[in-house]
């Protein structure tokens, strides 16, 4: 007879025959062994960068032995069957599956936790190799001349562009087009971004010292360099009610190699 439910049982045997009847009994107690349960297996943090550490923690009930597998580093082999934690440094990018299996010889449980490891991303920083001509291919004939002065962490740009609308045909220019505009801006950079104070130059005469040329401040241009070949220009020029964003890239790649070399030296 198999008893599958915990409890106390009494078995009686009654006998009769030629003599006096007789009765005998025996008691049986059935207990259930609690199963092995892994309450938790965690990685803190679960997402790290190369060279950083994560802590694998666990808690189990009713186990007599637990075995760690998978993962990397010090994770592996027999571990405390009740609870514990192990700090693990991971030096290579990838996804790591840490597995814990526990048993009491009859029942068992298993859990796993994933740790994601990414390469260290070094933020891009402005360097002298960005000095070049930049433009938006969607608007040919316009662009930026960028000058970088690393000693002062200073950037100067000249923005060659046009008037918001073409002037009337009655407006003439002796050199070039009356719609041509030359905007300059400068500012101190930090990291991958520089906020440039815009100045509008006007009233000058070709190759003449007179009249004096005034430069009027007019908003800002913020340049954010994503890498050695692409950037975004965000402009805000209140006098004309102009604000927007322009994706720009180098016209030529001659200085890209120098920029990448300098970026690696950061």
JOVEN-V95302 format. One record per helix or strand of 2 or more residues. SS is the DSSP state (A for helix, B for strand). FROM is the first residue (numbers start at 1). TO is the last residue. If there is no record, write none. Layout:
# JOVEN-V95302
ss:from:to
SS:FROM:TO
SS:FROM:TO
This chain:
# JOVEN-V95302
ss:from:to
B:7:15
B:22:30
B:37:44
B:47:49
B:53:61
B:65:70
B:77:79
B:83:89
B:94:103
B:108:118
A:128:130
B:132:135
B:143:149
A:150:152
B:154:162
B:180:190
B:193:202
B:214:225
B:230:237
A:238:240
B:242:250
A:256:264
